[in-house]
């Protein structure tokens, strides 16, 4: 339950800061190698 709350606390509206993305994913059990995370971020929409 605490892990879910940690993820939710990092979300602002329907967005999450790039600086929080890696830890938010890890909190829900998703771990990506650094290279894959960096590649995914290249394709992310940034406001």
N, C-alpha and C positions, 0 to 999 in steps of 0.2 A: 504494500500500500504506500509506504513512504517513497518508493522509487517512482510510482505514478505521480505523486504530489511533487516530487523534484522536477519531473519532466514538465508538468503543467505550469509550475512556477517560472519556467524559462520561456514560456510562450506568451507573446504579447499580441492580443487580438488573434489573428490567424497566422502570425509570423513568429519566427524564432531567429535570434541573432546568430550569425555565423560562428561567433566565438563560443556559443553554447551548444552548437549542433552536435559535436562529437560526444560530449558528456550526456546530452539528452538521449542520443541513440544508444549509448552504452547502458543507460539506466533502463531501457526497455529491451535490452538483450541483443542489440545489433552492434557488432564491432566490425569495422572496416579497416583494412590495412591503410596506412597513411596515404599511399599512392592512389588508392581507390577513392578515398574521401576527397583528396585534392582534385581528382578528375571529376567527381560528382559536383563539387563546388564550382567548377568551371562552367557547368551547364545550368546552375541555379539562377533564378531571377533575383536580382538585387534591387531593393528600393533605396 
